[in-house]
Amino acid sequence: MRIAVVALGKIGLPLAVQFASSGHDVIGVDVNQKAVDTINAGIEPFPGEAHLQEKLAELIPAGKLKATTDYAEAIPGADAVVLVAPVFVNDETWEPDFRYMDAATKSLAANLTPGTLVSYETTLPVGTTRTRWKPMLEEGSGLVEGVDFHVVYSPERVLTGRVFEDLRKYPKLIGGLSEEGNRRAREFYEAVLQFDERTDLPRANGVWDLGSTEASEMAKLAETTYRDVNIGLANQFGLFAASHGIDVYKVIEACNSQPYSHIHRPGIAVGGHCIPVYPRLYLSTDPDADIVRVARQLNASMPERLVAQAEGILGDLTGQKAVVLGAAYRGGVKETAFSGVFPTVDALKARGAEVHVHDTIYSDEELRGLGFEPYTLGEPVDVAIVQTDHADYKTITAADLPGIKLLVDGRNATDAAVWAGTPRIVVGTAS
């Protein structure tokens, strides 16, 4: 097949590589000329994706994969086009921001030719594929969906850093606007993906047809919103437990010892491109989902709550030197999308603290580029807040933070025995 992938970011580029590795001719489209040039040189444009560099080094010289900024070069004659342009959410209104996907869809439509399967993989509010993308494609191309071309929705279900592993591990969900679209989508994804055998699933791992774009859209939102709501519940339990002298981690471990409880862990923040964003996309079409809204609000409030606890112990934070340990949104991942570092720094600054940030995988220059003042272990500090569960922070000691008066462990990552003698707050416990 001849396949086009629109948007060569941390999901789109590995997808393009996966398709090319399966024996197909793939061309990727991206508006970033620098990224396109880097890819065409056989070099990964971002670090951290397992096996991406070695696969690029093989596929680019072989002519199985190339990148371009020109839709007119990529789209006409394609058997399938997969779109993974981003959809964001307005932080104030919680409304979807479609500007990038709108632009990509309009450019695609202007170059669409008959016989193409168009698959959207970016997470979307329920109904978007049918009510927004289908009319936009038909208007821009002059073609009729279901007759001249077919549209499906098939959500990406992978984590950056392990995309190729996750593509094999999880069923590929599809939902089309027609039976023929579903059939075409099944044939396409079965030709470009390979699946691990899994005996824990109710049916064979592979392409799972959910019957409609709406069902497929909702499946992605539901599985991610579930995690946010679950973490919100864990945070609620943690706040109560801490105020009553209870260790919530022992409670959660006990609950999860039987198969009907799957309580997640509390924490200072829920970050990343997915979990903080997709519940708000869900709420955009189901505004009565109060449980989703309250969980999102509670999770977003955790940095402020923990900083307020620190203030309650130390008193006025004005002029005190505070260090936030971890800029990344989760341990071992060099990504700050919706990271808790931002609201944590803001909460400390609002109380007059002198705020610094440390991260084991970011350089001082990179931290400054994010708007932070870097911190070097060994410098004097009054209060430290563990925001990211990097492995290195599990062994950090008071000697690494001279003069520390309080450690706030927002990830339950540190060892109580190591910190004996130093005041310490752990999210979800009374310590």
Secondary structure as UniProt FT lines:
FT   STRAND          2..6
FT   TURN            10..11
FT   HELIX           12..21
FT   TURN            22..23
FT   STRAND          25..29
FT   HELIX           33..40
FT   TURN            41..42
FT   TURN            50..51
FT   HELIX           52..62
FT   STRAND          65..68
FT   HELIX           71..74
FT   TURN            76..77
FT   STRAND          80..83
FT   STRAND          88..89
FT   TURN            91..93
FT   STRAND          96..97
FT   HELIX           99..111
FT   TURN            114..115
FT   STRAND          117..120
FT   TURN            126..127
FT   HELIX           129..133
FT   HELIX           134..141
FT   TURN            146..148
FT   STRAND          149..153
FT   TURN            160..161
FT   HELIX           163..169
FT   STRAND          172..176
FT   HELIX           179..192
FT   TURN            199..200
FT   STRAND          207..209
FT   HELIX           213..243
FT   TURN            244..245
FT   HELIX           248..255
FT   TURN            256..257
FT   TURN            259..260
FT   TURN            275..277
FT   HELIX           278..283
FT   TURN            284..285
FT   TURN            287..288
FT   HELIX           290..314
FT   TURN            318..319
FT   STRAND          321..325
FT   TURN            331..332
FT   TURN            337..338
FT   HELIX           341..350
FT   TURN            351..352
FT   STRAND          354..358
FT   TURN            360..361
FT   HELIX           364..369
FT   TURN            370..371
FT   TURN            377..378
FT   STRAND          383..386
FT   HELIX           391..395
FT   HELIX           398..400
FT   TURN            402..403
FT   STRAND          406..409
FT   TURN            410..411
FT   TURN            416..421
FT   STRAND          424..426
FT   TURN            427..428
//
